[in-house]
Amino acid sequence: MSELLEAPAAGSVTAAPRNYEILPKPTDDGEVGGDLLEVAMGPHHPSTHGVFRMDVVLDGEQVVKLKPVFGYLHRNHEKIAENTTYLASMPYTDRLDYLCSMTNNWAYALSVERLTGLQPPERAEYIRVITAELTRLVNHTCLVGFLLQDMGALGTPLMYAFREREIILDLFESLTGSRMMCNYMRFGGCRVDLPVGWLDQARSALDGYEEFLETFQKFLTENEILVARSQGIGVLPPELAISASITGPMLRASGVNYDLRKVDKYGIYDRFDFRVPLGDHGDVYDRYMIRVLEMQESVKILRQALRDIPGGPIVDPKAKIRGFRPKAGEAYGRIECPKGELGFYLISDGSPNPYRYRVRPPSLINLTVLEDMCLGQTVADAVIILGSVDIVLGEVDR
Amino acid sequence: MIADVLNGILLMLWRVVSDQPAPLAALLPALPEALRPVVSAVLCVSPIIGVFATLFALTTLMERKGLGRIQNRLGPNRVGPFGILQPAADGLKMLTKEDIIPRSADKLVHFLAPVALAVPTLLAYAVLPYGRNLVPLDLDAGLLFFFAVGASTELAIFMAGWSSHNKYSLLGAMRAIAQMISYEIPLILSAVTVVMIAGSLSPAHIVARQDGFIWGWVPHWYVLTPWGFVGFLIFTTASLAESNRSPFDLPEAESELIAGHLTEYSGFKYALFFLAEYLGMFAISGLGVTLFLGGWQAPLPGLDWVPSYLWFFSKLILMVFIFIWIRGTVPRLRVDQLLNLAWKFLLPLALINLFTAAIWHFTAVWQFPGALLLRWLLSAVMIGGAYVVLGRALSPRKKVSLRTYRYAT
């Protein structure tokens, strides 16, 4: 916390003023911008991670302007949630960031619990930590694989990353019945208890994971091309990161110590011994490394949680399924999801549906500084900078 | 007369298979005088096209299977036993696909580009010695011919990029030009080193100079000398860039430029590009084998009974396999890093290597005990010193290093 306070006050630095007319005005001869080339990268581009578009203006290979265009995947998530019951939105939160359904569930459950005052029992809190940290492993592993893919490593790191991810998805499947769309958390607890032998399975999966992380680091972190491609690229200064309200590994790679697991201590995170890695440069390499180091810390948390998990019920006995009507009021629940601060803001008017339902999507907010990071870099860099932001379009467009 | 011709064909085939000299001489006398030049040309050209097109099919299979194993998957295994008919399926798919020409494309140039790429690539095969007495066209300046036709492929890639009227194609074409021109220089300089030592521009003659064995068992290949080893590494690196292979596949960088100059090509034209790219890779690997790996010479004494072309092709496939291996393992460089590597590292190193080769050549007269060791040490110091100075001390990116990270608790 102390380092957060030392960092410059938010709002003191703002991003450069934007002019979203993409090409400069034509001259009298009708020539547009001389040698500049406008390229619409996306929405069907191999490395925009979904239906995202970057309108870039290039001077040779250098990016002189970049306009992010999104909304192709807009599904009216918030309005739909306002027209249905609280519980019915739970499976829909899986589809926000479809790589991390567990953390999405948790953030939504947390805000409803704040609204109603439900308190999950001990065992449920432990299960939530375990599934959330497993989700963090899944997300960061995928990200590292995709980032290397963007750098042109032809899928080899991605395939090995996916092999490890499968092991965790198998755990999710045996727990919730679904690999990615888990729909597992409930208000005041979890949906089902752990199957017999699940904890042992999880422990052995974790052993394999540690080995994998070591190998991955040995082969990739010291790879000269990776180092040369990513160091000093896409620098995000901490002042800008704070004033643009960037969160998650991206913020910490810029050297700002802000992790909601430490700041809010939501759930039972104050019981675990783990550290928050911080970068000093805020470039692509730092963002990559912070994720790798966070995975190691997640493994540490998981070891403690798997050791300490108690028995007992998994749902607050006061929790109601039918006739669930929170009393009028508002609540904001936020957690440190793998991509940053994921928050749900709910206003209840006492009816079965939320009056207002609002998502704070970390992917979208982290994306806002894309142009500031890409200006002056080459096209090839812009692609890996976008990769290092870690977006999922389901969450950006909602 | 027909019996004579049939007999001649059989004899010729036997001579080719059993590695005997002048296979054509077995057939030509049976033919009328007027037909002989034509038949002789066709007989030279058709095996090249046939053999290398087959090799292309096999290599695509080997690449897909090999990459699959590297990436922890099975690779194609549906078509035929173990997927060995996959190239046929790929080819059929390519042939039956619709040929799309963008409306705003320059149609003539768009059509000509794949042809202009495939033809010079095939021409380059004319001068390679595939085996003992198996060189289609033994030019005195064969190496020069090879590089001349090789250089003209750049034009074809630019034609493809320009005529497609696509921004990705144009960017890819610009990258291709910058890259191929830059890497041509270290490529040629490393070949010049061999020319200087062998004293000939004729590939057949260069192979002949690598005949014999030192101490009775170490082959007299140029790769087994200090300058030859470094030259071979420079040559391989530059030929990776020349054939647009990873980590120098910038012109068609998938994650950045979709497919670069190939973006707007489909169907048979795309297949032709693909074919020409692989043929180019074989040609340049074949040249590497000829210059540094002793061409068709056997690697150990007493193996002369194996037909010489088998040695050539096994070395060729080994090099292609290394290309595939590299493709599956390393990330891609950026354009400026790529050009820096060519101009600031490979080019000076190739020049110093040329100088080292000269010293190696002139110290060959040393007769005192330990002379060979001393020569090796001298060369190693010259090249190793240059490597360190060029690679580290003069590097513009001194600040790039492995980092340590702090933790907040």
Chai-1 contact restraints between the chains, C-beta under 6 A:
chainA,res_idxA,chainB,res_idxB,connection_type,confidence,min_distance_angstrom,max_distance_angstrom,comment,restraint_id
A,V39,B,K167,contact,1.0,0.0,6.0,A-B,restraint_1
A,P46,B,E254,contact,1.0,0.0,6.0,A-B,restraint_2
A,P46,B,S255,contact,1.0,0.0,6.0,A-B,restraint_3
A,S47,B,S255,contact,1.0,0.0,6.0,A-B,restraint_4
A,E61,B,V335,contact,1.0,0.0,6.0,A-B,restraint_5
A,D150,B,S255,contact,1.0,0.0,6.0,A-B,restraint_6
A,M151,B,P331,contact,1.0,0.0,6.0,A-B,restraint_7
A,G152,B,S255,contact,1.0,0.0,6.0,A-B,restraint_8
A,G152,B,P331,contact,1.0,0.0,6.0,A-B,restraint_9
A,G152,B,R332,contact,1.0,0.0,6.0,A-B,restraint_10
A,A153,B,P331,contact,1.0,0.0,6.0,A-B,restraint_11
A,G155,B,Q71,contact,1.0,0.0,6.0,A-B,restraint_12
A,T156,B,I70,contact,1.0,0.0,6.0,A-B,restraint_13
A,T156,B,Q71,contact,1.0,0.0,6.0,A-B,restraint_14
A,T156,B,G328,contact,1.0,0.0,6.0,A-B,restraint_15
A,M159,B,Q71,contact,1.0,0.0,6.0,A-B,restraint_16
A,M159,B,N72,contact,1.0,0.0,6.0,A-B,restraint_17
A,Y160,B,N72,contact,1.0,0.0,6.0,A-B,restraint_18
A,R163,B,N72,contact,1.0,0.0,6.0,A-B,restraint_19
A,I225,B,V330,contact,1.0,0.0,6.0,A-B,restraint_20
A,I225,B,P331,contact,1.0,0.0,6.0,A-B,restraint_21
A,L226,B,P331,contact,1.0,0.0,6.0,A-B,restraint_22
A,V227,B,V400,contact,1.0,0.0,6.0,A-B,restraint_23
A,A228,B,V400,contact,1.0,0.0,6.0,A-B,restraint_24
A,Q231,B,V400,contact,1.0,0.0,6.0,A-B,restraint_25
A,N257,B,A408,contact,1.0,0.0,6.0,A-B,restraint_26
A,R275,B,Y407,contact,1.0,0.0,6.0,A-B,restraint_27
A,R275,B,T409,contact,1.0,0.0,6.0,A-B,restraint_28
A,V276,B,A408,contact,1.0,0.0,6.0,A-B,restraint_29
A,P277,B,Y405,contact,1.0,0.0,6.0,A-B,restraint_30
A,P277,B,Y407,contact,1.0,0.0,6.0,A-B,restraint_31
A,L278,B,R406,contact,1.0,0.0,6.0,A-B,restraint_32
A,L278,B,A408,contact,1.0,0.0,6.0,A-B,restraint_33
A,L293,B,Y405,contact,1.0,0.0,6.0,A-B,restraint_34
A,V379,B,E256,contact,1.0,0.0,6.0,A-B,restraint_35
A,A380,B,E256,contact,1.0,0.0,6.0,A-B,restraint_36
A,A380,B,R334,contact,1.0,0.0,6.0,A-B,restraint_37
A,V383,B,S255,contact,1.0,0.0,6.0,A-B,restraint_38
A,V383,B,E256,contact,1.0,0.0,6.0,A-B,restraint_39
